[in-house]
Amino acid sequence: MQVMIRLQRVGKSPNKKFNYRVVAISKSSSRDGRRLEILGHYDPTKQPAVFSIKQDKLDKWLKNGAQMSDTVRSLVIKQKKAK
């Protein structure tokens, strides 16, 4: 089973604002399918956008062969530059 680390959309509101979870999920699952583990969250509706991730869990999944989506990879890189 191939594992991806990607965003999973959560929440609904009348003005269609969404938040996202950073999850480890099977590559064959849909975007909102069953996740293996929640690694963090991303809220683009706030100024500035809020992104947090549990680095130890991310490292564990990457060591086991998981691949990050392009969006998650860019968010992780931005977070590392900000520190």
C-alpha positions in Angstrom: 0.0 0.0 0.0 1.4 3.4 -1.0 0.9 6.2 1.4 0.5 9.9 0.6 0.7 12.8 3.0 -1.8 15.3 1.7 -4.6 17.7 2.6 -8.1 16.6 3.6 -10.8 19.2 3.5 -13.0 19.6 6.6 -15.8 21.8 7.7 -18.6 23.6 5.8 -20.0 27.0 6.3 -22.5 29.2 4.5 -19.7 31.3 2.9 -17.8 28.2 1.8 -14.7 28.6 4.0 -12.8 25.4 4.5 -10.0 24.2 6.7 -7.7 21.3 6.0 -6.1 18.5 7.9 -2.7 17.2 6.9 -3.2 13.4 6.8 -1.4 10.2 6.0 -3.8 8.4 3.6 -3.7 5.5 1.2 -2.9 6.7 -2.3 -5.9 4.9 -3.7 -8.3 6.7 -1.3 -10.3 9.7 -2.3 -9.5 13.1 -0.9 -12.0 12.8 1.9 -11.5 9.0 2.4 -10.5 7.2 5.4 -7.2 8.5 6.8 -4.4 6.5 8.5 -3.3 9.4 10.8 -3.8 13.1 11.3 -0.4 14.9 11.2 -1.5 18.5 11.5 -3.8 21.2 10.1 -3.8 24.2 7.7 -6.2 27.1 7.9 -5.9 29.4 4.8 -8.8 31.6 5.9 -6.8 33.4 8.6 -4.3 36.2 8.0 -1.6 35.0 7.9 -2.5 31.5 7.1 -2.0 29.0 9.9 0.0 25.8 9.2 1.1 23.4 11.9 2.4 19.9 11.6 3.8 17.3 14.1 7.3 16.9 12.8 7.9 13.6 14.6 4.9 12.0 13.0 5.8 13.4 9.6 9.3 12.0 9.8 8.0 8.6 10.8 5.8 8.4 7.8 8.5 9.7 5.4 10.9 7.0 6.8 8.3 4.4 6.0 8.1 5.5 2.4 5.2 7.9 2.3 5.3 10.7 -0.3 4.1 14.3 0.2 1.8 16.0 -2.2 3.2 19.1 -3.9 1.0 21.4 -1.8 2.1 19.8 1.5 5.7 19.9 0.4 5.5 23.6 -0.3 3.8 24.3 3.0 6.5 22.4 4.9 9.2 24.3 3.1 7.6 27.6 3.9 7.3 26.7 7.6 11.0 25.7 7.8 12.0 29.0 6.2 9.9 31.0 8.6 11.7 29.4 11.7 
